[in-house]
Amino acid sequence: MTVSMRVMSAGDGYKYLLRTVAAADGNRSLSTPLTRYYMEEGTPPGRWLGTGVAALGKGEIQVGDRVSKHQLQLLMGAGHDPITDQPLGRSFPIYKSEAKRIEARIAGLEPTMTPGAKGEAVAQIVAEETARSARRAVAGFDFTFSIPKSASVLWAVADAGVQALIGEAHHRAIAEVVAFMEREVAATRTGATAGDGAVAQVDVTGLIATAFDHFDSRAGDPHLHTHVVISNKAKTAFDGKWRSLDGRPMHAAVVALSELHEAVFADHMTRTFSVRWEAREMGRDRNPAWAITEIPEKLVAEFSTRARHIDIEKDRLIAEYVAQHGRQPSNATILKLRAQATLTTRPEKQVRSLADLTAEWRDRATKTLGRDATMWAREVTDNDKPLLLHADDVPLDVIGEIGRSVVEVVGEKRSTWRRWNLMAEASRQTMGWRFATMQDREAIVAMVADAAERVSLRLTPPELATSPVVFRRPDGTSVFRPKSSTVFTSETQLAAEDRLLERASNLAGPTVALATVEKITRRADPEGRMLGDDQADALIRIAVSGRMLDVLVGPAGAGKTTAMNALRRAWEAEHGLGSVVGLAPSAVAAQVLADDLGIATENTAKWWQNHLLHGTTFEEGQLVIIDEASLAGTLSLDRITHLAQNTGAKVLLVGDYAQLQSVDAGGAFAMIANDRDDTPELVDVHRFTHAWEKTASLELRHGSAQAIDTYLAHQRITGGDAEAMTDAAYNAWRDDRDKGLVSVLIAETHEDVTELNRRARADLIHNKTPNPVREVALRDGTAAGVGDTVITRRNDRRLRTTTGRDWVRNGDIWTVTAVRDDGTIAIRKPGRRFGGTVVVPAGYVADQVDLG
């Protein structure tokens, strides 16, 4: 994504924008290119953006004027006019400080409490309030606009003139997208808000924004991006009053804005330099990235990883070792030196001049290209005049065809959608076209979205009465219905849902005799565990219901596996061995189900492929358990249950509708569970040691905000900036690991995960756990040796254990047991000392293996 968004809090939330700003002469216009600050350390001062700035003061501020620290403090810190210091509408709410919250709660204690009881109560209050994060009002929305990596690389090594033109293309694209936001996204709310009051979503006169340019990433690689901070204050169009922006469309439109911005920037680059663009595959689970065709991937890679910094430090440490010992270090020592280099080269954010950065970038690029990088950039940007499209160049039948394609793609991933989903996909599918103006592109994207809406099925009912003219927008829609809020689906999706509901009410499925089930429920399992009351009740209702399609709902830790095991025993007692089979949305989940229940399992996609290719099907009287069913797509469930119904089998969906949903168009599990009044559900959670944690997990599952306060009170949530929290999470994981505990460290992006894995491995090698003498490169730029934990990222049934009983699955965790000279590795499941080894070819290692 080239646009991301985070909410900015009132108070001092704006200060991070000023940390790297160069101390510069404010008397000169900031409309000059980025090269105006070429020699100064830091980034250019912020500038004003958006038509809403005309309403500030008496019109003293113009778009492009410099933003002072004092002005930013007034607007973002206090919600005041940066010229007059007068409140823009209502002031930001001020919430009680920690001390005042403690004081108020202590004052409310019963006066009859004994000194000891009061002391304990006060200590509890202090602990709870200290753990709570301070609540702050929303001051604005920080939209970060980045240009594609290939464009950043070209900008980094080009001469000053080309750099300025690329910077201008970047700024124009931002300005045009912000103007689009003013027309299509920005709104405020007015009217009664209590009870069933009619809240109107109305237009604003414009947005007030500040833009801060940045040149590089934390690692010092070229990364031209701009923080556009949009004030939460806006003037209402119809009455001129200052109100807060409606945050709902600001969040909903982010992906569509990102896709539009990337296309608009590409248009500007093609108009200026006649460059061509192409989509490049970025690997598993990642969308293709658009790049300038003439920029080689090896140059993009040079500026996209920390590996170069680590190698430089490693070479320095090796030279130091040779100087001290008079000989080359062994392979094992080199690996330890590399681990040390990894730990010592974690970058701190540095403030450097663009001149210094550019000189370094040109030198690196020259070495990678084998020729002068600046001359190469000049050739890349010297092309014949391109062919540009106007809106009326695109035939209406083509627009209709793309609209249908948009619905097909969106419908594969979502069961319902809104206009912003269609706009995002419309921008993706028209990204390969270059338009003459922003107006041309905007018109075509809107027309494609309109065509997509026409072939979608509208779920939101139409307005039953026409609103008076004063309450209608220029397009005729009512202000009492938020813009772009209409929900759509497809007839295919609804038909599949109807069939699933019909099967869930079909009582002609196979059953188990009540006496057989009761016998199983009163008997301990092989591990001596007895079923709980909720488990026994659920098992009986499922076994005797006769429903062709049934469900079992339960939160994490409620004992779904134990209940399924008892059901398997009861079913096999009635229908014979092999009468229970399992499916799951992923190969790993299918294997877990097989291990837990001792039944034949397969992932749903592979099973369906086997059905199409080999005629695999179900048998009469079988029980088909689909585990993690909330992750299964609606269309996939429809196909599988159709076959089960035709053969006389019963399908049981097991999962939790409150957990993660399907990556495909899903929601069927929740729909089926909620359609019944007698849905079998497990309610007693067994997994947690502390009673409060059990209660809090259930509150969180049901969406109760009170659960957050509970976790805060028990110091399970820590707040801070991204870098501090990454360090805190990593240190906590390392402490757990040192104590022999199993912890999971989760990060937001692939890049963050890779960096944390690299850091963890370096720490382990530094402590001689593991102690590899040879290593092999993995797909994410990391490396692994004997003793390292790795994850395989693609199902490959050809890669089997020596016994042939197991194979390599996407998401499987392994321990490396050998690294060979040809790049192949031997791996084994953790905890196993002998057997179960898989030899993995070098090609698979390089493309499909990550550090774990």
GIHU-V269375 format. One record per helix or strand of 2 or more residues. SS is the DSSP state (H for helix, E for strand). FROM is the first residue (numbers start at 1). LEN is the number of residues. If there is no record, write none. Layout:
ss=(SS	SS)
from=(FROM	FROM)
len=(LEN	LEN)
//
This chain:
ss=(E	H	H	E	H	H	H	H	E	H	H	E	E	E	E	E	E	H	H	E	E	H	H	H	H	H	H	H	H	H	E	H	E	H	H	H	E	H	E	H	E	H	E	H	H	E	H	E	H	H	H	H	E	E	E	E	E	E	E	E	H	E)
from=(3	15	34	47	51	69	98	115	138	149	160	188	200	209	222	233	242	247	254	277	289	297	307	331	354	373	391	396	419	438	457	469	488	491	514	533	549	560	580	587	601	604	623	629	634	650	668	681	691	706	722	750	775	783	789	796	807	813	825	838	842	849)
len=(7	4	4	3	5	10	10	17	9	9	25	3	3	8	10	4	4	6	20	4	4	6	19	14	16	8	3	18	11	18	2	3	2	14	8	12	6	16	5	11	3	11	5	3	14	6	7	2	11	8	17	17	3	3	4	5	2	7	4	3	7	3)
//
